[in-house]
Amino acid sequence: MLRITLGILISYLVGSIPWAYIFGRLLKGIDIRHFGSGNVGATNALRVLGRGPGIVVLVLDILKGLLTVVILGQTEILSIVFGLCCICGHNWTVFLKFKGGKGVATTLGVLLGLAIKISGLRLILGLLAITWFGVFAFSKIISLSSVVTAIVFPVYTVLFKRFLKQPNVLICLSIILSILIILRHKSNLKRLLQGKEPRI
């Protein structure tokens, strides 16, 4: 029990590292929350700090989820629990008064980590990647790509549940992650409906 509690705490703290905020301070001496969309994530880092720093932030946010699952998750269930804690840390970071990013990159990292341990998840992850890039190629809007991919995630897990080791658990996980991503994109959805969401 102590090990699980410690794993939850470490996962949350790792997820809480606000790389976009840190790079904004280090590279430009700014608080990235006051620029662009105000979000502490890779997309806003790309817009505010430039392509290079934005890509580095993206990779680091992915690694938060990936390494948490791979290193701390001794079982599939614990991997899922720790992965969710890491995503929550990113979304509600303790270091910035519980105001963080939108969790897409860290969620990707968690799914990559889970796919290493659950082979059936690789098919679903591939389908999610095709969906994201397909929507982005058409729209050039990152938030729209992320929301659409989040919506179809539970659909894919239901359709291909026979490939998963623990289908019911992973279906529940997909629903939770989908809801989290959609809720974190409320402001983006409002701008999308108004036709004001910026394209890349």
Buried (B, 14 or more C-beta within 10 A) or exposed (E): EEEEEEBBEBBBBBBBBBBBBBBBEEBBEBEBBEBBBEBBBBBBBBBBBEEEBBEBBBBBBBBBBBBBBBBBBEEBEBBBBBBBBBBBBBBBBEBBEEBBBBBBBBBBBBBBBBBBBBEBBBBBBEBBEEBBEEBBEEBEBBBBBBBBBBEBBBBBBEEBBEBBEBBEBBBBBBBBBBEBBBEBBEBBBEBBEEEEBBEE
